[in-house]
């Protein structure tokens, strides 16, 4: 299995397809498997790299608190290990916050930046929410916790399809590398301190902000605020979309990501 030494962390990663590199950063509590419905579509056009962030999946767990800028350094370390001088960058949710840090730290390496169901900055509300969320994870059984995560990220309409709900729950529960509570607490704690509002205006690469119309975890106005922070950023709102766009609305999500790159990089 492929692992890379990135910023002092051992990160599990996978590569699929050929072409211009597309580096995908997943969100809180999710590993590379959360990109399962993107791999085939993305790999048809790009050398697609998915990986497990620190503190989740098969990657190394940290031994102390950290910031999202540290997770961004992990991403750049992985890019270095894979010989990616430049790359297209896609981040979802927490991964979108990490991707913003990557773009600020190494703007010359990011060909296009796509930020899905994410936000520009946290405050006291987020700090309280993540504190309570971490406590909830420790109090609940693993099965109930996963059910709670699913409920938080998909739409009401998703739950009307019981066979699909059962299937997704089974996939989540069969993950052989479930996130440990300490890892979730460190990731969520770092996200609660994230705030790049007022620092993103200088980003010069093409930027695409993707929102779900019915996202209840990070609502649409959060993406509108983010897009307004970046002059020239394109905002795409997926109709009836939830927070788990890549899971519940993969066709629309995949098209939004790939079409944005193709429109700005003709060679892609």
C-alpha positions, 0 to 999 in steps of 0.5 A: 500500500502506498504511503508518503512521508509528508511534513513528518506525517505518514499519509496513505494515498492512491493515484488513478488515471493520467493527465494533469494532476488533480489533488483532492482533500477530503473533510472532517472524519472522512478518509479517501473512500469518501471520493469513491464516486469521483474516482472514475470520472476524475481519472478519465481526464486527470492523474487523480490523487486521493489520500487520508488526512492526518488523524483519519483512515490509514494515515498517521495520527498526531500526538498533539494539537495542530492547525489547519495550516499544518494539514496544508503543509501535509498536502504540500509535502505529499505533492513534493513526494509525488513530484507534483510541481503544480496541480489542480486542487479540490477541497471539500468541507474541512478539506476546502479550508485546508486547500485555502491554506495551501493556495495561500502558502504556495499559490504558484503551484495551484493551477485551479482551486475548487472549494466545495461546501466549505467556509472562510472562517470560524468564530465562537459558534463553531468553537462551541459546536465542535466542542459539543460534537467531540463530546458526542462522539465519545458518548455514542456507540460507533454505529450511532455516531456514524448514523448521526454524521450521515444524517447531518450531511445528506438531504431529507430526500435521501432518507426516503430511499431506504435501500440507499440509506442502508447501503451507505450505512453498511459501507460506512460501518465496514470501513476497516480503519475507523477514525479514533475519537482523539483524531476527530477531536484534533481535526474538529478543534483545528477547524474551529480556529480556522479563519482566513477572512480578509486574507484571500483577496490576493488569490490569482488562480481560477477559483471555483466555490461549489455549494449545496442549495440545501446544505444544513451543516455549512449553509449556502450563505457560508459559500457566498461569503467565501466567494465574495472574499475572492475577486473573480471567484465563480460560485456554483450552487447545486440545486437541492444539494446537501453537504455530502455533494460528492455522495448524494449528487455525484453526477452534478458535482463531478461535472461542476469540478471537471467542467471548471478545469476544462474551461480554464485549461484547454489542454485538459 
